[in-house]
């Protein structure tokens, strides 16, 4: 058989007549629909182009559409497309890893915890009483971690002094103060939180009326005693995103405060959210002045002189001597002996008679 007589490659199953002889096949293809030109199926660009054509050009356009339909629905073209699809599926199936080619996952044991190649270490061996417990291994791992940080503090952290920069106070054009929280490399849900603080009087380009409107917009986040606004954000996963959100929020508030269409003049300032804390002042008469210090020194000298005079006159009471005198005067009497008689026992003859 020559190459020209071979059937083109395709993965479609061959049709086989039913044994009952009704001429039907197990897998019947849908009949081919005759071509009919439909103006509604054209896209807007094709419709515009079709409307500009002359009657002869429209007939030629329909003839080309019919020829393209007949070519694409011909058995040769269908067989070629089916062969290309089958070849693509075959190529993909060869490149895809098979289930038997995937190595089984090895569950790492406690001894491989934290190792780089923990998958290659395998599970722990059976405990035969020749090793420490899992709790002891945990304590040992904590001890290793402490020693690692001790080495970093001893050898690496002193090198950071070369990168130290002197502290410079922020200028007037930087009124915003951001505060972050770090847990030294540990994962914590509060590490992403950013707190923003600023004074309304430090914001540039705001008049007094605009500043009052800003205070009304801020609401309960304003402290009237310190003129301090405090806001925080932890909606996003990183500190940079939360900081950017707070910065955009301040820009939006300042833009609204500068809007002269409505200055909220009919809305009074409401500071009911703020509870003023009492401020206790040290009494003036309790403060240690120079005159008060000299008076206390003079009183101390007078008490020392009076104490010395009583000691010389013998009027100073010595507690140790008084206790010795009282103990010597006391006579301790020995307790009298008490005679106790033992109970009389019954004789064996009287017991036997009973």
KEKE-3310 file (N, C-alpha, C; in steps of 0.2 Angstrom, whole numbers, plus 5000, padded with zeros to 4 digits):
npx = (5004:5003:5010:5001:4988:4985:4975:4971:4979:4969:4960:4947:4934:4931:4917:4904:4893:4877:4873:4860:4857:4851:4857:4862:4875:4886:4891:4886:4889:4884:4873:4879:4876:4868:4876:4871:4870:4870:4866:4865:4874:4886:4900:4900:4910:4912:4899:4898:4908:4902:4891:4896:4899:4897:4883:4889:4901:4896:4890:4902:4908:4899:4901:4914:4913:4906:4914:4925:4918:4914:4927:4932:4923:4925:4929:4943:4949:4943:4949:4962:4963:4959:4969:4980:4975:4975:4989:4994:4989:4995:5008:5008:5004:5015:5025:5019:5021:5020:5010:5017:5030:5032:5040:5037:5031:5041:5039:5045:5055:5056:5070:5074:5069:5068:5080:5088:5088:5077:5068:5075:5079:5071:5060:5060:5069:5064:5060:5071:5074:5087:5088:5085:5069:5055:5052:5064:5072:5066:5069:5083:5083:5079:5089:5100:5095:5096:5109:5113:5108:5116:5128:5127:5124:5137:5146:5141:5132:5140:5146:5137:5138:5145:5136:5128:5119:5118:5105:5092:5082:5065:5060:5050:5042:5038:5026:5020:5020:5025:5022:5029:5029:5039:5044:5056:5059:5050:5034:5019:5003:5001:5012:5010:5003:5002:5004:4998:5002:4999:4999:4986:4989:5001:5000:5003:4997:4984:4971:4963:4949:4949:4956:4948:4937:4943:4946:4933:4929:4938:4934:4932:4945:4953:4962:4958:4965:4979:4980:4982:4981:4977:4978:4976:4981:4978:4974:4979:4992:5006:5017:5021:5010:4999:5004:5004:4991:4986:4993:4987:4974:4976:4979:4966:4958:4963:4961:4947:4945:4950:4940:4929:4915:4907:4909:4905:4900:4888:4889:4893:4908:4912:4917:4914:4919:4931:4939:4944:4959:4962:4974:4987:4995:5010:5010:5014:5019:5026:5037:5054:5063:5077:5077:5069:5077:5088:5081:5077:5090:5095:5085:5089:5102:5099:5092:5102:5110:5102:5101:5114:5116:5107:5112:5125:5120:5115:5102:5098:5089:5094:5090:5095:5102:5092:5084:5093:5094:5081:5080:5089:5084:5073:5067:5067:5057:5059:5049:5037:5039:5028:5019:5014:5003:5003:4990:4982:4985:4974:4974:4980:4973:4960:4955:4954:4944:4933)
npy = (4994:5011:5027:5037:5031:5029:5031:5047:5053:5052:5054:5050:5039:5024:5021:5009:4998:4994:4978:4974:4978:4990:5001:5012:5020:5018:5030:5045:5058:5075:5082:5091:5108:5118:5131:5148:5165:5177:5192:5198:5191:5197:5207:5223:5231:5224:5225:5238:5239:5231:5237:5248:5242:5239:5232:5221:5219:5215:5202:5195:5196:5187:5176:5173:5171:5159:5150:5150:5144:5132:5126:5126:5117:5105:5088:5085:5096:5095:5083:5086:5096:5089:5079:5088:5093:5080:5077:5088:5086:5074:5078:5086:5077:5069:5078:5082:5077:5061:5051:5041:5045:5056:5059:5051:5061:5064:5064:5075:5072:5076:5078:5084:5096:5113:5112:5114:5104:5096:5087:5077:5070:5061:5052:5051:5039:5024:5026:5021:5022:5028:5042:5059:5067:5074:5086:5090:5091:5102:5112:5112:5117:5130:5135:5134:5144:5156:5156:5159:5172:5178:5177:5186:5198:5200:5200:5205:5216:5226:5231:5239:5252:5259:5263:5272:5287:5304:5311:5321:5335:5335:5346:5361:5358:5345:5339:5327:5313:5297:5281:5265:5247:5234:5217:5211:5202:5192:5185:5194:5199:5213:5219:5225:5237:5255:5270:5287:5304:5321:5339:5351:5364:5364:5361:5366:5380:5382:5391:5399:5397:5386:5377:5375:5369:5357:5351:5348:5339:5328:5324:5312:5309:5319:5328:5341:5346:5345:5348:5338:5326:5309:5295:5278:5263:5247:5239:5234:5222:5226:5238:5249:5250:5253:5265:5273:5274:5281:5293:5298:5299:5310:5320:5320:5325:5338:5344:5344:5353:5365:5367:5380:5380:5375:5378:5373:5381:5381:5370:5365:5364:5349:5341:5331:5318:5319:5317:5326:5325:5327:5338:5338:5349:5353:5358:5375:5378:5367:5366:5365:5377:5389:5396:5388:5376:5381:5383:5370:5364:5371:5367:5353:5354:5359:5348:5339:5345:5345:5331:5328:5334:5328:5315:5318:5322:5310:5307:5300:5287:5270:5256:5243:5241:5243:5231:5221:5224:5221:5208:5202:5205:5197:5182:5165:5152:5135:5122:5113:5095:5083:5069:5055:5041:5024:5015:5001:4984:4970:4954:4938:4927:4931:4935:4923:4917:4924)
npz = (5000:4996:5001:4997:4998:5011:5026:5032:5048:5063:5078:5080:5083:5073:5063:5065:5060:5067:5074:5072:5059:5055:5049:5057:5066:5080:5085:5079:5068:5068:5056:5042:5041:5028:5020:5023:5020:5033:5038:5051:5058:5056:5063:5070:5062:5051:5046:5043:5033:5023:5020:5012:5000:4983:4973:4965:4972:4984:4980:4977:4989:4997:4990:4993:5007:5007:5001:5010:5021:5016:5014:5027:5033:5027:5025:5024:5030:5043:5047:5047:5057:5068:5069:5072:5085:5092:5091:5099:5111:5114:5115:5126:5136:5137:5142:5154:5171:5177:5189:5195:5193:5202:5217:5233:5247:5260:5277:5288:5303:5321:5323:5312:5311:5306:5298:5282:5272:5276:5270:5265:5276:5282:5292:5311:5320:5329:5346:5358:5371:5372:5370:5373:5378:5369:5374:5380:5368:5363:5372:5370:5357:5359:5367:5358:5349:5357:5359:5347:5344:5354:5349:5338:5344:5350:5339:5327:5329:5335:5323:5317:5322:5314:5304:5311:5313:5317:5327:5320:5322:5316:5303:5301:5290:5290:5298:5301:5311:5312:5319:5322:5326:5330:5332:5332:5321:5323:5319:5320:5323:5326:5321:5309:5311:5310:5317:5317:5321:5323:5325:5323:5322:5316:5303:5287:5277:5281:5287:5301:5302:5293:5300:5311:5304:5300:5312:5316:5306:5309:5322:5335:5336:5340:5352:5362:5373:5370:5357:5348:5335:5333:5324:5317:5307:5302:5291:5280:5274:5275:5283:5275:5266:5275:5280:5268:5266:5277:5275:5263:5268:5276:5267:5260:5270:5272:5260:5260:5271:5265:5256:5252:5250:5259:5276:5288:5298:5305:5313:5329:5339:5346:5360:5368:5369:5375:5390:5402:5412:5429:5435:5446:5457:5465:5481:5486:5498:5502:5494:5493:5497:5498:5510:5518:5518:5526:5538:5541:5543:5554:5564:5565:5570:5583:5589:5589:5599:5610:5612:5615:5627:5636:5636:5643:5655:5660:5658:5647:5641:5642:5634:5634:5646:5655:5653:5657:5671:5675:5672:5681:5693:5694:5701:5698:5702:5705:5699:5709:5714:5710:5716:5709:5710:5704:5697:5705:5702:5698:5706:5700:5705:5710:5698:5692:5700:5697)
capx = (5000:5007:5008:4995:4982:4984:4970:4975:4979:4964:4959:4940:4933:4928:4910:4903:4886:4874:4871:4853:4856:4847:4861:4864:4881:4886:4893:4884:4891:4878:4873:4882:4871:4870:4878:4867:4873:4866:4869:4865:4880:4892:4902:4899:4915:4910:4893:4900:4912:4898:4886:4899:4901:4892:4880:4893:4905:4892:4889:4908:4909:4895:4904:4920:4911:4903:4920:4928:4914:4915:4934:4933:4919:4927:4932:4950:4951:4942:4954:4969:4962:4958:4976:4984:4973:4978:4996:4996:4987:5000:5014:5007:5004:5022:5029:5017:5024:5015:5010:5022:5036:5032:5043:5033:5033:5043:5037:5051:5054:5058:5077:5075:5065:5072:5085:5087:5086:5073:5064:5079:5081:5066:5056:5064:5070:5060:5064:5073:5077:5094:5088:5081:5062:5054:5052:5071:5074:5063:5073:5089:5083:5078:5096:5103:5093:5098:5116:5114:5107:5121:5134:5125:5125:5144:5151:5139:5129:5145:5148:5131:5139:5148:5130:5124:5118:5115:5098:5091:5075:5061:5059:5043:5038:5037:5022:5017:5024:5023:5025:5029:5030:5043:5045:5063:5059:5045:5028:5014:4997:5001:5018:5008:5000:5005:5000:5000:5000:5001:4996:4983:4992:5008:4999:5004:4992:4977:4968:4960:4943:4950:4958:4942:4933:4947:4944:4926:4930:4942:4929:4934:4952:4956:4963:4958:4970:4986:4979:4985:4977:4980:4975:4980:4978:4981:4969:4983:4997:5012:5017:5021:5003:4996:5007:5002:4984:4986:4995:4982:4968:4977:4978:4959:4955:4965:4957:4940:4945:4951:4934:4925:4908:4903:4913:4902:4899:4882:4890:4897:4913:4909:4922:4912:4923:4937:4938:4950:4962:4964:4981:4988:5000:5013:5009:5020:5022:5029:5043:5060:5067:5084:5075:5066:5082:5092:5077:5078:5097:5095:5081:5093:5107:5096:5090:5108:5113:5098:5102:5120:5115:5103:5117:5129:5116:5112:5094:5096:5087:5097:5085:5099:5103:5085:5082:5098:5092:5075:5081:5093:5079:5067:5069:5063:5056:5058:5042:5037:5038:5021:5019:5008:5003:5001:4984:4983:4983:4971:4978:4977:4968:4954:4953:4952:4938:4927)
capy = (5000:5017:5032:5041:5027:5028:5036:5052:5051:5055:5050:5049:5031:5022:5020:5002:4997:4990:4971:4973:4980:4996:5006:5017:5019:5020:5038:5048:5065:5079:5083:5097:5113:5121:5138:5153:5171:5180:5199:5199:5188:5201:5211:5230:5233:5220:5227:5245:5238:5227:5242:5252:5239:5239:5225:5216:5217:5211:5195:5192:5195:5182:5170:5171:5168:5152:5146:5149:5140:5125:5124:5124:5111:5099:5082:5085:5101:5092:5077:5089:5099:5083:5077:5093:5092:5074:5078:5093:5082:5069:5081:5088:5071:5067:5083:5082:5072:5056:5050:5037:5049:5060:5055:5052:5066:5062:5068:5076:5071:5081:5079:5088:5103:5119:5110:5116:5098:5092:5082:5071:5067:5056:5052:5049:5032:5022:5028:5015:5024:5031:5049:5063:5068:5079:5093:5092:5094:5109:5117:5112:5121:5137:5136:5136:5151:5161:5157:5162:5179:5181:5178:5192:5204:5201:5201:5209:5222:5232:5234:5244:5258:5263:5266:5277:5294:5309:5313:5328:5336:5336:5353:5363:5356:5338:5339:5321:5308:5290:5276:5258:5242:5228:5211:5208:5197:5187:5186:5196:5203:5220:5222:5229:5243:5261:5276:5294:5309:5327:5345:5354:5371:5363:5359:5372:5383:5382:5397:5397:5394:5380:5373:5373:5364:5351:5348:5345:5333:5323:5321:5310:5308:5326:5330:5348:5349:5345:5350:5332:5321:5302:5290:5272:5259:5240:5236:5231:5217:5229:5244:5254:5251:5257:5272:5277:5275:5287:5300:5299:5301:5317:5324:5321:5329:5345:5346:5346:5358:5370:5369:5385:5379:5373:5378:5370:5386:5379:5364:5367:5359:5344:5338:5327:5312:5320:5317:5330:5322:5332:5340:5340:5354:5352:5365:5380:5378:5361:5366:5366:5383:5390:5398:5381:5372:5383:5382:5362:5362:5374:5362:5347:5355:5360:5342:5335:5348:5343:5324:5327:5337:5322:5310:5320:5322:5304:5307:5296:5280:5265:5250:5236:5241:5242:5224:5217:5225:5218:5200:5201:5206:5192:5175:5160:5147:5128:5119:5107:5089:5080:5062:5051:5034:5020:5011:4994:4978:4964:4948:4932:4922:4935:4935:4916:4915:4927)
capz = (5000:4995:5006:4995:4999:5018:5029:5037:5055:5067:5084:5080:5082:5067:5063:5064:5059:5072:5072:5069:5052:5054:5046:5061:5069:5087:5085:5073:5068:5067:5048:5040:5039:5022:5021:5021:5022:5038:5039:5058:5061:5055:5068:5067:5057:5044:5043:5040:5027:5019:5017:5008:4994:4977:4972:4962:4977:4989:4978:4978:4997:4999:4987:4997:5013:5006:4999:5016:5025:5013:5015:5034:5035:5023:5029:5024:5035:5050:5049:5048:5063:5073:5070:5076:5092:5095:5092:5104:5118:5115:5117:5133:5141:5138:5146:5161:5176:5179:5196:5197:5193:5208:5223:5238:5251:5267:5283:5292:5310:5325:5323:5306:5312:5305:5293:5275:5268:5280:5266:5264:5282:5284:5299:5316:5321:5334:5352:5361:5377:5372:5368:5377:5376:5364:5377:5381:5362:5362:5376:5367:5352:5362:5369:5352:5347:5362:5358:5340:5345:5358:5344:5334:5348:5351:5334:5321:5331:5335:5317:5315:5324:5308:5300:5315:5310:5322:5327:5318:5324:5310:5301:5301:5284:5291:5304:5303:5315:5311:5324:5320:5331:5328:5336:5331:5316:5324:5316:5325:5320:5327:5318:5303:5313:5310:5321:5315:5326:5321:5328:5318:5321:5312:5296:5283:5272:5284:5291:5308:5300:5290:5305:5315:5300:5300:5319:5316:5302:5313:5327:5341:5336:5341:5359:5363:5378:5367:5350:5344:5332:5333:5320:5316:5302:5301:5287:5275:5276:5276:5286:5270:5264:5280:5280:5263:5267:5282:5271:5258:5272:5278:5261:5259:5275:5271:5254:5262:5275:5261:5252:5255:5248:5266:5281:5294:5303:5309:5317:5334:5341:5351:5363:5374:5369:5378:5397:5405:5417:5434:5435:5453:5457:5471:5485:5486:5505:5502:5490:5497:5495:5502:5517:5521:5519:5531:5544:5543:5546:5561:5568:5566:5575:5590:5591:5591:5605:5616:5613:5619:5634:5640:5637:5648:5662:5662:5657:5641:5643:5638:5634:5635:5653:5659:5652:5661:5678:5676:5672:5687:5699:5694:5704:5695:5706:5702:5700:5715:5712:5711:5717:5706:5711:5699:5698:5708:5697:5701:5707:5695:5709:5710:5691:5690:5703:5693)
cpx = (5004:5005:5002:4988:4981:4979:4973:4974:4973:4963:4951:4939:4930:4921:4909:4895:4883:4873:4864:4852:4852:4851:4864:4871:4881:4887:4891:4886:4885:4879:4876:4877:4873:4872:4873:4870:4868:4869:4869:4871:4886:4893:4901:4904:4914:4904:4894:4903:4907:4893:4889:4900:4895:4889:4884:4898:4902:4891:4896:4910:4905:4898:4910:4919:4909:4909:4924:4925:4915:4922:4935:4929:4920:4930:4939:4952:4949:4947:4960:4969:4962:4965:4980:4982:4976:4985:4998:4994:4992:5007:5014:5007:5011:5026:5026:5019:5018:5015:5015:5029:5037:5035:5038:5036:5035:5042:5043:5050:5056:5065:5079:5072:5070:5078:5083:5085:5082:5069:5068:5081:5077:5063:5062:5064:5066:5064:5065:5076:5084:5094:5084:5074:5061:5054:5059:5074:5072:5067:5080:5089:5082:5085:5100:5101:5095:5106:5118:5113:5113:5127:5133:5126:5133:5148:5148:5136:5134:5147:5142:5133:5142:5142:5126:5124:5116:5108:5097:5083:5071:5060:5051:5038:5036:5033:5020:5022:5021:5026:5024:5030:5034:5044:5051:5062:5053:5038:5022:5009:4998:5007:5016:5005:5004:5001:5003:4998:5003:4996:4992:4986:4999:5007:5000:4998:4985:4976:4965:4953:4943:4952:4952:4938:4937:4946:4937:4926:4933:4938:4933:4941:4956:4956:4963:4963:4977:4986:4983:4980:4980:4975:4979:4977:4982:4977:4973:4989:5004:5012:5017:5014:4999:4998:5004:4995:4983:4988:4990:4975:4969:4976:4971:4956:4957:4962:4950:4940:4946:4945:4930:4918:4904:4909:4911:4901:4893:4883:4895:4903:4911:4915:4920:4915:4929:4936:4944:4952:4964:4972:4983:4995:5003:5012:5015:5023:5026:5036:5049:5064:5073:5082:5073:5072:5087:5088:5078:5085:5097:5091:5085:5098:5105:5094:5096:5111:5109:5099:5109:5120:5112:5108:5122:5126:5114:5105:5093:5095:5091:5093:5089:5100:5097:5083:5087:5096:5086:5076:5085:5089:5074:5070:5064:5063:5056:5052:5042:5036:5031:5021:5013:5009:5000:4995:4986:4981:4979:4975:4975:4972:4961:4951:4950:4945:4932:4926)
cpy = (5006:5022:5036:5038:5027:5033:5041:5051:5055:5051:5048:5042:5030:5020:5013:5002:4992:4983:4970:4975:4986:5002:5011:5015:5021:5027:5041:5055:5069:5081:5090:5102:5116:5129:5143:5160:5175:5187:5201:5196:5191:5205:5218:5233:5230:5223:5234:5244:5235:5233:5247:5249:5240:5232:5220:5214:5213:5204:5192:5191:5188:5175:5168:5168:5161:5148:5145:5144:5132:5122:5122:5118:5105:5094:5082:5090:5098:5087:5080:5092:5094:5080:5082:5093:5086:5075:5083:5089:5077:5072:5083:5083:5069:5071:5083:5076:5067:5055:5046:5040:5054:5057:5056:5057:5063:5066:5069:5075:5077:5083:5084:5094:5109:5118:5112:5110:5093:5086:5076:5068:5061:5057:5050:5042:5031:5024:5022:5016:5027:5038:5053:5064:5073:5086:5095:5094:5101:5114:5117:5117:5128:5139:5138:5143:5156:5162:5160:5170:5182:5182:5185:5198:5205:5202:5205:5215:5228:5235:5239:5251:5263:5266:5271:5284:5298:5311:5320:5329:5337:5344:5354:5360:5349:5338:5332:5316:5301:5285:5269:5254:5236:5223:5208:5202:5192:5189:5188:5200:5210:5223:5226:5236:5249:5266:5282:5299:5316:5333:5349:5361:5370:5362:5366:5374:5382:5388:5395:5394:5387:5375:5370:5368:5357:5347:5345:5339:5327:5320:5319:5308:5314:5326:5337:5351:5350:5347:5344:5328:5314:5298:5284:5268:5252:5236:5231:5226:5220:5236:5250:5255:5255:5264:5276:5278:5281:5294:5302:5302:5309:5322:5326:5326:5337:5348:5348:5352:5365:5372:5374:5385:5378:5373:5375:5375:5385:5373:5366:5362:5355:5340:5334:5320:5312:5321:5320:5326:5328:5332:5342:5344:5353:5359:5369:5380:5372:5361:5368:5372:5384:5392:5392:5377:5374:5382:5374:5361:5365:5369:5356:5348:5356:5353:5338:5338:5345:5335:5323:5329:5331:5317:5312:5320:5316:5303:5303:5289:5275:5258:5244:5236:5240:5234:5220:5218:5221:5210:5198:5201:5200:5186:5170:5154:5140:5125:5113:5101:5086:5072:5059:5044:5030:5016:5004:4989:4973:4958:4942:4928:4925:4934:4928:4914:4918:4923)
cpz = (5000:5000:5004:4997:5007:5021:5033:5044:5059:5073:5085:5079:5076:5068:5062:5065:5065:5070:5069:5062:5050:5050:5050:5064:5076:5088:5079:5073:5066:5059:5047:5038:5033:5024:5019:5024:5027:5039:5046:5061:5060:5061:5065:5062:5051:5041:5040:5033:5021:5016:5012:5001:4989:4977:4970:4968:4983:4987:4979:4985:4999:4996:4991:5004:5012:5005:5006:5021:5022:5014:5023:5037:5031:5027:5029:5030:5042:5052:5050:5055:5069:5074:5073:5083:5095:5096:5098:5111:5119:5118:5124:5138:5142:5142:5153:5165:5178:5187:5199:5197:5199:5214:5229:5243:5258:5272:5287:5299:5314:5325:5317:5306:5311:5300:5286:5271:5273:5277:5265:5270:5284:5291:5304:5317:5328:5341:5356:5368:5378:5369:5373:5374:5371:5367:5378:5374:5361:5366:5373:5361:5354:5364:5363:5349:5351:5361:5351:5341:5349:5353:5340:5337:5349:5345:5328:5323:5332:5329:5314:5318:5319:5304:5304:5312:5316:5321:5325:5319:5317:5309:5302:5295:5284:5298:5306:5306:5315:5316:5322:5326:5328:5333:5335:5327:5317:5321:5321:5322:5321:5324:5312:5304:5313:5313:5319:5320:5323:5325:5322:5317:5317:5305:5292:5278:5275:5288:5297:5306:5297:5295:5309:5311:5300:5307:5319:5311:5305:5318:5333:5342:5338:5349:5360:5368:5374:5360:5346:5341:5331:5329:5318:5310:5302:5296:5282:5278:5278:5279:5281:5267:5269:5281:5274:5263:5272:5279:5267:5262:5274:5273:5259:5264:5274:5265:5256:5266:5271:5257:5255:5253:5255:5271:5288:5299:5307:5313:5322:5335:5347:5354:5369:5374:5373:5386:5400:5411:5422:5434:5442:5453:5464:5475:5486:5493:5506:5498:5494:5494:5500:5509:5521:5522:5525:5538:5546:5546:5553:5566:5570:5571:5582:5593:5593:5598:5611:5617:5617:5626:5639:5641:5643:5655:5664:5661:5651:5643:5638:5639:5636:5643:5657:5659:5657:5669:5679:5677:5678:5693:5699:5696:5701:5699:5702:5703:5705:5711:5714:5711:5714:5707:5706:5701:5700:5703:5701:5701:5702:5699:5708:5703:5689:5694:5700:5687)
residu = (UNK:UNK:UNK:UNK:UNK:UNK:UNK:UNK:UNK:UNK:UNK:UNK:UNK:UNK:UNK:UNK:UNK:UNK:UNK:UNK:UNK:UNK:UNK:UNK:UNK:UNK:UNK:UNK:UNK:UNK:UNK:UNK:UNK:UNK:UNK:UNK:UNK:UNK:UNK:UNK:UNK:UNK:UNK:UNK:UNK:UNK:UNK:UNK:UNK:UNK:UNK:UNK:UNK:UNK:UNK:UNK:UNK:UNK:UNK:UNK:UNK:UNK:UNK:UNK:UNK:UNK:UNK:UNK:UNK:UNK:UNK:UNK:UNK:UNK:UNK:UNK:UNK:UNK:UNK:UNK:UNK:UNK:UNK:UNK:UNK:UNK:UNK:UNK:UNK:UNK:UNK:UNK:UNK:UNK:UNK:UNK:UNK:UNK:UNK:UNK:UNK:UNK:UNK:UNK:UNK:UNK:UNK:UNK:UNK:UNK:UNK:UNK:UNK:UNK:UNK:UNK:UNK:UNK:UNK:UNK:UNK:UNK:UNK:UNK:UNK:UNK:UNK:UNK:UNK:UNK:UNK:UNK:UNK:UNK:UNK:UNK:UNK:UNK:UNK:UNK:UNK:UNK:UNK:UNK:UNK:UNK:UNK:UNK:UNK:UNK:UNK:UNK:UNK:UNK:UNK:UNK:UNK:UNK:UNK:UNK:UNK:UNK:UNK:UNK:UNK:UNK:UNK:UNK:UNK:UNK:UNK:UNK:UNK:UNK:UNK:UNK:UNK:UNK:UNK:UNK:UNK:UNK:UNK:UNK:UNK:UNK:UNK:UNK:UNK:UNK:UNK:UNK:UNK:UNK:UNK:UNK:UNK:UNK:UNK:UNK:UNK:UNK:UNK:UNK:UNK:UNK:UNK:UNK:UNK:UNK:UNK:UNK:UNK:UNK:UNK:UNK:UNK:UNK:UNK:UNK:UNK:UNK:UNK:UNK:UNK:UNK:UNK:UNK:UNK:UNK:UNK:UNK:UNK:UNK:UNK:UNK:UNK:UNK:UNK:UNK:UNK:UNK:UNK:UNK:UNK:UNK:UNK:UNK:UNK:UNK:UNK:UNK:UNK:UNK:UNK:UNK:UNK:UNK:UNK:UNK:UNK:UNK:UNK:UNK:UNK:UNK:UNK:UNK:UNK:UNK:UNK:UNK:UNK:UNK:UNK:UNK:UNK:UNK:UNK:UNK:UNK:UNK:UNK:UNK:UNK:UNK:UNK:UNK:UNK:UNK:UNK:UNK:UNK:UNK:UNK:UNK:UNK:UNK:UNK:UNK:UNK:UNK:UNK:UNK:UNK:UNK:UNK:UNK:UNK:UNK:UNK:UNK:UNK:UNK:UNK:UNK:UNK:UNK:UNK:UNK:UNK:UNK:UNK:UNK:UNK:UNK:UNK:UNK:UNK:UNK:UNK:UNK:UNK:UNK:UNK:UNK:UNK:UNK:UNK:UNK:UNK:UNK:UNK:UNK:UNK:UNK:UNK:UNK:UNK:UNK:UNK:UNK:UNK:UNK)
# end
